[in-house]
Each structure stands twice: as C-alpha cells, then as structure tokens.
Amino acid sequence: MKRIFKDYRNITDKHMLLIREKYPKGFSDSDLTTIKTSDGDYLDVLEIPTSDALYLIRITHDLLCLIEDFNLNMDFSDELEPASKGRNED
C-alpha cells in the first residue's frame, strides 16, 4: 500500500471528506500518530486508510483552520437528528 503524505498546502476537498468520514465528530490528540522523518524531525499526522493508499495528513494550525472553514461551508443538514415531536414552538 502506498503511503502518501499530505500537507495543508496540497490538501483537496476529497481529503477533507476522508477526514470528515473517518472522524465525523472531530479528532483529538489521541487520534494523531507521531512519525519520524528522514531529517530526524517528528510530525503529527492523521492516518486515513483507503483501498489504494494510506494518507498521512500532517496536522498544523493552518490545517485545523482549513478543516473548520470546510465544515462551516458544507451542508450537513441531512445528518442532523430530527427535532423531538413534543417540543413547544415559541
């Protein structure tokens, strides 16, 4: 399986949807994997497996802002639970 590194500069809507699909309620530090680069640096990544590749998406402050903006601009209204029937309308 191919390992593909992604950064916020080259992430697409496809990758954003993969993140949303794997972590529908968001992700936390415990979901991150720390890997060591060939330069000896360490990166925090989200591992997103697909049928043909393992995406290693580098998590940075800029990416977190991009994900937040993406989620705000998407229409997820079909995923919301219906309001309870006994609720009083004002």
Buried (B, 14 or more C-beta within 10 A) or exposed (E): EEEBBBBBEEBEEEBBEBBBEBBEEEBEEEEBEEBEEEEEEEBBBBBBEEEEEEBBBBBBEEBEEBBEEBEEEEEEEEEEEEEEEEEEEE
